[in-house]
Amino acid sequence: MRLTFLGSGTSQGVPIIGCDCAVCTSPDPRDQRLRVSVLVETQGKRLLIDAGPDMRQQLLRAKVKDLDAVLITHAHMDHIGGMDDLRAISFLHEPPRPVPIYADAATTDSVKHMYHYAFGPGKYPGVPEFDMRLITRDAFTVAGIDVLPVEVMHMQMPVLGFRIGGLAYITDAKSITPKEREKLHGLDVLVLNALRKAEHYSHLNLDQALELVRELKPRQAYFTHISHWMGMHAEVQMELPPNVFLAYDGLVVDIQEG
């Protein structure tokens, strides 16, 4: 399995417009973060998780030419704001093939509202073609790949993480119930949001993310959804345990399961 971080930043990205802090002006490319998204490649299939506002740039940069499916964690703009760019994936096929989109009921409703022009009768030629596939909290199969949803809470909002084999991807979490944590044992790689060092009302901070890693004991952990308040990548990485890493845009992780 191969995991590629297409974006590792929080909702505003890094640098933030108008900010002159040390992180936003850093020459280190690891401090330049597009909105969160990852590509999972396994068993010859390509699964995208989330499609935020930087989608076009991310797919071009990673040279992604096709996708088998898209998994959506929740309906905030930094996670679905670039779905229109997925029409290019449809048009790679003749005839155009709708992109399979896996999302829960609340997220599906939001997508249909935001991209209303892609649904319903009399669609304008060239609009995105989405094949919306409803998921619950039960395991499901995507292009022959088994996926287990993991529900986390983003303040009061339920958000889905996904476990695929020995990989689990969780973003925008503040809390995870003991029942859902049971799904996260025996991992090779855990990807987890860690917004900053200070406490936050709807996201795990660095200490809370580290505490969860100590509890779950994955072989490796990668933190994502990082804001400029976290600090310089190079400096923060030196503070972390040897099996814990700050993710950065373009990072590729090859996962040997087991």
C-alpha positions in Angstrom: 0.0 0.0 0.0 1.2 3.5 -0.8 0.0 6.7 0.9 0.6 10.1 -0.6 -0.1 13.3 1.3 -1.6 15.7 -1.3 -2.2 18.3 1.4 -1.4 18.5 5.1 -2.7 21.9 6.1 -5.7 23.3 8.0 -8.7 25.1 6.5 -6.7 28.2 5.6 -3.6 26.4 4.4 -0.1 27.6 5.1 1.0 30.2 4.4 -2.1 32.1 5.4 -3.0 35.2 3.3 -1.6 38.3 4.9 0.5 36.5 7.6 4.1 37.3 8.0 4.9 34.8 10.8 8.1 32.7 10.7 6.1 29.6 9.5 4.2 31.4 6.8 7.4 33.0 5.5 9.5 29.9 5.9 11.6 28.8 2.9 11.3 25.2 4.0 8.8 23.5 1.5 7.6 21.3 4.4 6.0 24.4 5.9 3.9 25.1 2.9 0.7 23.2 3.3 -2.3 22.9 1.0 -5.7 21.7 2.4 -5.8 18.1 3.7 -6.2 15.3 1.2 -4.5 11.9 0.7 -4.2 9.3 -2.1 -4.2 5.7 -1.1 -3.0 3.2 -3.7 -3.5 -0.5 -3.0 -4.3 -3.7 -5.0 -3.9 -1.7 -8.2 -6.6 0.8 -7.1 -6.4 4.5 -6.4 -8.7 5.9 -3.6 -8.8 9.7 -2.8 -9.8 10.8 0.6 -11.4 14.3 0.5 -11.4 16.9 -2.3 -10.7 20.3 -0.9 -10.2 23.7 -2.6 -6.7 22.8 -3.8 -7.8 19.7 -5.6 -6.7 20.6 -9.1 -3.2 21.7 -8.0 -2.8 18.6 -5.9 -3.7 16.1 -8.6 -1.5 17.8 -11.1 1.4 18.0 -8.7 1.1 14.3 -7.8 0.6 13.4 -11.5 -2.7 11.6 -10.7 -4.4 10.7 -14.0 -7.3 8.6 -12.7 -9.2 7.6 -9.6 -11.2 4.5 -8.7 -13.2 6.2 -6.0 -13.4 9.2 -3.6 -14.1 8.9 0.2 -15.4 12.0 1.9 -14.9 12.5 5.7 -17.4 15.4 6.1 -18.9 18.4 4.4 -16.7 21.3 5.5 -15.3 23.4 2.6 -11.7 22.4 3.1 -12.8 18.8 2.5 -15.3 19.1 -0.4 -14.6 22.6 -1.9 -12.7 21.1 -4.9 -15.0 18.4 -6.0 -15.8 20.2 -9.2 -12.2 19.6 -10.3 -13.0 15.8 -10.3 -14.9 16.3 -13.6 -11.5 16.0 -15.3 -11.4 12.4 -14.0 -14.8 11.7 -15.6 -13.7 13.1 -19.0 -10.6 10.8 -19.1 -13.1 8.1 -20.1 -15.2 7.7 -23.2 -18.0 8.0 -22.6 -17.4 10.1 -19.5 -17.6 7.9 -16.3 -19.2 9.3 -13.1 -16.7 9.4 -10.3 -17.8 7.1 -7.4 -18.2 9.3 -4.3 -18.6 7.5 -0.9 -20.1 9.7 1.9 -22.6 9.5 4.7 -26.2 10.9 4.5 -25.4 14.3 5.9 -22.3 14.8 3.7 -24.3 13.6 0.6 -27.0 16.1 1.3 -24.4 18.9 1.5 -22.6 17.8 -1.7 -25.9 17.8 -3.6 -26.7 21.3 -2.3 -23.3 22.8 -3.0 -23.0 21.1 -6.4 -26.7 21.3 -7.3 -25.8 21.9 -11.0 -24.3 18.4 -11.1 -27.6 16.8 -10.1 -31.1 16.8 -11.5 -32.5 17.2 -15.0 -31.3 19.4 -17.8 -27.6 19.5 -16.7 -25.3 21.8 -18.6 -22.8 20.0 -20.7 -19.4 19.5 -19.0 -20.6 19.6 -15.4 -19.2 17.0 -13.0 -20.6 13.5 -13.0 -20.8 12.1 -9.5 -22.0 8.6 -8.6 -23.0 9.2 -4.9 -22.9 6.0 -2.9 -24.3 6.2 0.6 -22.3 4.7 3.5 -23.1 4.2 7.2 -20.8 3.4 10.1 -20.6 -0.2 8.8 -17.8 -1.7 6.8 -18.1 -1.4 3.0 -16.2 -2.3 -0.1 -14.7 0.2 -2.6 -13.4 -1.2 -5.9 -12.8 -4.5 -4.2 -11.0 -2.8 -1.2 -12.5 -3.3 2.3 -13.0 0.0 4.2 -14.0 0.4 7.8 -15.5 3.8 8.8 -14.3 5.2 12.2 -16.6 7.9 13.6 -14.9 10.8 15.4 -16.4 14.0 16.8 -15.4 17.4 15.4 -16.8 19.4 18.4 -20.5 18.4 17.9 -20.1 17.2 14.3 -19.7 13.5 13.4 -16.8 13.0 11.0 -15.7 9.8 9.4 -12.2 8.4 9.4 -11.4 5.4 7.4 -9.4 2.2 8.1 -8.0 0.4 5.0 -6.0 -2.7 6.1 -3.2 -1.5 8.4 -3.8 2.2 7.6 -6.2 4.5 9.4 -6.8 8.1 8.3 -8.5 10.4 10.7 -8.9 14.2 10.3 -10.8 16.9 12.2 -11.1 14.9 15.4 -11.5 16.3 18.8 -12.7 13.1 20.5 -13.1 9.4 19.7 -15.3 7.1 21.8 -13.8 3.9 23.3 -16.0 1.8 20.9 -14.5 3.6 17.8 -11.0 3.4 19.3 -11.3 -0.3 19.3 -11.2 -0.1 15.4 -7.8 1.5 15.6 -5.7 -1.2 17.3 -3.0 -3.2 15.4 -2.3 -0.4 12.9 0.8 -0.2 10.8 0.2 3.5 10.1 -2.1 6.0 11.8 -2.7 9.4 10.3 -4.2 11.8 12.8 -5.0 15.5 12.9 -2.9 17.7 15.2 -3.8 21.3 14.7 -1.3 23.1 16.9 0.3 23.0 20.3 -2.3 25.0 22.2 -5.7 23.6 23.1 -8.5 23.9 20.5 -12.2 23.5 20.8 -12.7 21.2 17.8 -9.4 19.7 17.0 -6.8 17.6 18.7 -3.7 19.5 19.7 -0.2 18.1 19.6 -0.2 16.7 23.1 -3.6 15.1 22.7 -2.6 13.5 19.4 0.5 12.1 21.0 -1.5 10.7 23.9 -3.7 8.9 21.4 -0.7 7.5 19.6 0.7 6.2 22.9 -2.7 4.5 23.6 -3.2 2.9 20.2 0.5 2.0 19.6 0.6 2.0 15.8 4.0 1.1 14.2 4.1 4.7 12.8 2.0 7.8 13.1 1.8 10.9 10.9 0.1 14.1 12.0 -1.8 16.2 9.5 -4.3 19.1 9.3 -1.5 21.3 10.7 -1.8 25.1 11.2 0.9 27.7 11.2 0.5 27.8 15.0 2.2 24.4 15.3 5.6 26.0 14.6 8.4 25.2 12.1 8.3 21.7 10.7 12.0 21.0 11.3 11.8 22.2 15.0 8.6 20.3 15.9 9.8 17.1 14.3 12.8 17.1 16.6 10.4 17.1 19.6 8.5 14.0 18.5 9.1 10.3 19.3 11.1 8.3 16.7 8.0 6.6 15.2 5.9 9.9 15.0 6.2 12.3 12.1 4.7 15.6 11.0 3.3 14.9 7.5 4.0 17.4 4.7 2.7 17.9 1.2 4.1 15.4 -1.2 5.2 12.9 1.4 5.0 9.3 0.2 4.7 6.5 2.7 5.0 2.9 1.6 3.2 0.6 4.0 4.3 -3.0 4.4 1.4 -4.4 6.3 1.9 -6.9 9.1 
